[in-house]
Amino acid sequence: MQTDPIGNEELDRRIIPPSEFVADASAFIDVRLPDSQGKHNFSFIGPGVSQNPDQHVNVRDPHGFNIGAAGLPPGTVNNQHLHFTAEVFVSIGTNVEFNVDIDSDRQFPASGRFVFSLPTWMFRGFRNVGEDYALLYAVLGEDDTGGILWSPKVLHQAADTGLYLRDDDTLLDTTAGDVLEGVDIVPPMSEDDLGSLRAFESEELSGRLINEEELVWSDRALLDSVLPGRASRLAPVIGWGMTMDRNHVPPISNPHSFTLEWLTVPPGNRMSAHRHSDQQALIVATEGWELEVNLGDDALSRPLEEGSAVSVPAGVWRSFINAGADDAVMCVVNGGDTRTKLEWPAETIEAARRDDWAVDAGGYLAPFHLIERTSKPII
């Protein structure tokens, strides 16, 4: 865990604004299919599941998860495939339609701000049904995702365009002069293998699509939230994340190798300086945010553009500030499946105690006048 202040160059390296997104139009085997031409793949943190060894990756440092995005012009399809680790879609304002199961017509429309966690070993694809270019973020479990498996239909259609998948998960292109002879090509899954996959009921899948209006917010989820200028709200989605509200229950709790939650701060307020031992990434959903790192004379500040992906290393002091005119919203991803326990500066702890606010032995907020009755108050 980093304990030294982070410098200017390192901070800038970890902030990825949309102007630094590098689109890859040849990351996957389906890029020549008529309904998939023009789609893009982005790898912000970790290489994800790209099948292009030349894919640009903004931040390669291991986080215990990967973050990327799919870019789709209107009407464009990301074809059916399955993952071995978690794949969680995060939208800050798209209009897409997911289809699940092998060559199925089961549809799950989703628009606006949402999170959709699809089970592993289940086929999924999606289409941009909006009128604008759609950027759909994806958080993938583990540092090594193991790659993906494509539906047999996609592999057959891709072969008709000259694209095949080698057994090292790279693309072979016969139209570019690559030869098939002597090369081990990934075969389509058999009917027996397809039949062995678990079928998920629509109701269960619907429970893993969490729209903005379904979020359960708490304005008492952080130690500093009672202090002047420190108002904030948290809404956990996957795992318990950073919340210190003992009544908070996330709608999705199975292991993903990361937790995910929404944070919002009203204008002129901030989430106070804090740090923790987990790798962290931010998906910036609105304008107005500023990120401040380090304490005292080492403090550095950067504005965060809407749509940016940001990596904050473990151990670094950080504060999230709303310098805009409207509520600021971001998606916060922390590595690991356990709760992320925050460390606060002594002055924040003392100020919260003066307002009768403290953290109990379980790591949750409680009245200080009750906690101090024991011989060992926590913080």
Buried (B, 14 or more C-beta within 10 A) or exposed (E): EEEEBBEEEBBEBBBBBEEBBBEBEBBBBBBBBEBBEBBBBBBBBBBBBBBBEEBBBBBEEBBBBBBBBBBBEBEBBBBBBBBBBBBBBBBBBBBBBBBBBBEEEEEBEBBEBBBBBBBBEBBBBBBBBBEEBBBBBBBBBBBEBBBBBBBBBBBEBBBEBBBBBBEEBEBBBEEEEBEEEEEEEBEBBEEEEBEEBEEBEEEEBEEBBBBBEEBBBBBBBBBBBBBEEBBBBBBBBBBBBBBBBEEBEBBBEEEBBBBBBBBBBBEEBBBBBBBBBBBBBBBBBBBBBBBBBBEEEEEBEBBBBBBBBBBBBBBBBBBBBBBBEEBBBBBBBBBBBEBBEBBBBEEBBEBBBEEBBBBBEEBBBBEBEEBEEEEEBBB
